[in-house]
């Protein structure tokens, strides 16, 4: 890798809104431009760094702060740290923003009705029926970002359109170099 500066791409949004899919689509685009990329997926972090934490507000906050700390270290070392964790509370996302240099928040927006339609695991149905307690967006709050750098909507945009919005922002703000049209 050249002397490119690391940064944090913090994806937030409800379960099923496309956060993980977008990070997986973005990863090869960033690697093509010479970046070292690490994806901090919420489920994987819970399994490896936050095992034993539950879903109380305090435990969720602890989990998000741990993800933020690791993302900060990766970015400081020149990597692109992409997160795909719901991170439901604005206050904690703002704490992470404050601890990280070069922080870009990406809000993956999608309505509950659409999320219920695409819910292959049936989690939303179980949450709506009361089988699952403390489910973000149903029985637990989700505080959408007020001023994210990037907003994509997986209900109205294809994943490719959302990816284009993210790349356009990153290139337009000189966070990543643009790919020459001839290379595309």
JOLIN-V459663 format. One record per pair of residues at least 12 apart in sequence whose ideal C-beta (glycine too) atoms are under 7 Angstrom apart, sorted by sequence separation. I is the first residue (numbers start at 1). J is the second residue. D is the distance in whole Angstrom. If there is no record, write none. Layout:
# JOLIN-V459663
i=I j=J d=D
i=I j=J d=D
This chain:
# JOLIN-V459663
i=11 j=23 d=6
i=27 j=39 d=6
i=50 j=62 d=7
i=71 j=83 d=6
i=93 j=105 d=7
i=123 j=135 d=7
i=127 j=139 d=6
i=50 j=63 d=5
i=152 j=165 d=5
i=124 j=138 d=7
i=152 j=166 d=7
i=150 j=165 d=6
i=23 j=39 d=5
i=50 j=66 d=6
i=67 j=83 d=5
i=150 j=166 d=6
i=46 j=63 d=6
i=49 j=66 d=5
i=45 j=63 d=7
i=67 j=85 d=6
i=150 j=169 d=5
i=149 j=169 d=6
i=20 j=41 d=6
i=45 j=66 d=7
i=64 j=85 d=6
i=45 j=67 d=5
i=64 j=87 d=5
i=75 j=100 d=6
i=112 j=137 d=6
i=75 j=101 d=7
i=40 j=67 d=5
i=65 j=92 d=7
i=72 j=99 d=5
i=75 j=102 d=6
i=60 j=88 d=7
i=61 j=89 d=7
i=64 j=92 d=5
i=68 j=96 d=3
i=72 j=100 d=5
i=71 j=100 d=6
i=4 j=34 d=6
i=40 j=70 d=6
i=65 j=95 d=7
i=4 j=35 d=6
i=40 j=71 d=6
i=61 j=92 d=5
i=65 j=96 d=7
i=68 j=99 d=6
i=2 j=34 d=6
i=64 j=96 d=7
i=68 j=100 d=7
i=1 j=34 d=5
i=1 j=35 d=7
i=1 j=36 d=6
i=38 j=74 d=5
i=107 j=144 d=7
i=107 j=145 d=5
i=45 j=85 d=7
i=105 j=145 d=6
i=38 j=79 d=5
i=40 j=81 d=6
i=107 j=148 d=4
i=114 j=155 d=5
i=36 j=78 d=7
i=37 j=79 d=7
i=40 j=82 d=7
i=42 j=84 d=6
i=106 j=148 d=6
i=109 j=151 d=6
i=36 j=79 d=4
i=37 j=80 d=5
i=38 j=81 d=5
i=39 j=82 d=5
i=40 j=83 d=5
i=41 j=84 d=5
i=42 j=85 d=3
i=105 j=148 d=4
i=109 j=152 d=7
i=110 j=153 d=7
i=42 j=86 d=6
i=105 j=149 d=5
i=106 j=150 d=5
i=107 j=151 d=5
i=108 j=152 d=6
i=109 j=153 d=5
i=110 j=154 d=5
i=111 j=155 d=6
i=35 j=80 d=5
i=37 j=82 d=7
i=39 j=84 d=7
i=104 j=149 d=5
i=110 j=155 d=5
i=104 j=150 d=7
i=106 j=152 d=7
i=108 j=154 d=6
i=88 j=136 d=5
i=30 j=80 d=5
i=86 j=136 d=5
i=88 j=140 d=7
i=93 j=145 d=7
i=88 j=141 d=6
i=90 j=143 d=4
i=88 j=142 d=5
i=89 j=143 d=6
i=88 j=143 d=6
i=90 j=145 d=7
i=26 j=82 d=7
i=23 j=82 d=5
i=106 j=166 d=6
i=23 j=84 d=5
i=8 j=71 d=5
i=20 j=84 d=4
i=19 j=84 d=4
i=8 j=75 d=5
i=6 j=74 d=7
i=7 j=75 d=5
i=6 j=75 d=4
i=6 j=76 d=6
i=6 j=77 d=6
i=9 j=80 d=7
i=11 j=82 d=7
i=15 j=86 d=6
i=104 j=175 d=7
i=6 j=78 d=4
i=11 j=83 d=6
i=14 j=86 d=7
i=5 j=78 d=7
i=6 j=79 d=5
i=7 j=80 d=6
i=8 j=81 d=5
i=9 j=82 d=4
i=10 j=83 d=5
i=11 j=84 d=5
i=4 j=78 d=7
i=6 j=80 d=6
i=12 j=86 d=7
i=12 j=87 d=5
i=1 j=78 d=6
i=55 j=134 d=5
i=12 j=93 d=6
i=10 j=93 d=7
i=10 j=96 d=7
i=22 j=108 d=7
i=19 j=108 d=5
i=18 j=108 d=5
i=17 j=108 d=4
i=8 j=100 d=5
i=17 j=109 d=7
i=18 j=110 d=7
i=10 j=103 d=6
i=12 j=105 d=7
i=17 j=110 d=4
i=8 j=102 d=6
i=10 j=104 d=7
i=13 j=107 d=6
i=7 j=102 d=4
i=8 j=103 d=5
i=9 j=104 d=5
i=10 j=105 d=5
i=11 j=106 d=5
i=12 j=107 d=6
i=13 j=108 d=3
i=6 j=102 d=7
i=8 j=104 d=7
i=10 j=106 d=7
i=13 j=109 d=6
i=14 j=110 d=6
i=5 j=102 d=6
i=7 j=104 d=6
i=9 j=106 d=6
i=11 j=108 d=6
i=13 j=110 d=7
i=17 j=115 d=7
i=16 j=115 d=5
i=14 j=115 d=6
i=16 j=118 d=6
i=16 j=119 d=6
i=15 j=123 d=7
i=15 j=136 d=7
i=14 j=136 d=6
i=14 j=137 d=4
i=14 j=142 d=6
i=12 j=145 d=6
i=25 j=159 d=6
i=18 j=154 d=4
i=17 j=154 d=5
i=22 j=159 d=7
i=26 j=163 d=6
i=21 j=159 d=6
i=25 j=163 d=5
i=29 j=167 d=6
i=22 j=162 d=6
i=26 j=166 d=6
i=18 j=159 d=7
i=22 j=163 d=6
i=33 j=176 d=6
i=18 j=162 d=7
i=22 j=166 d=7
i=33 j=177 d=6
i=30 j=176 d=7
i=33 j=179 d=7
i=7 j=175 d=6
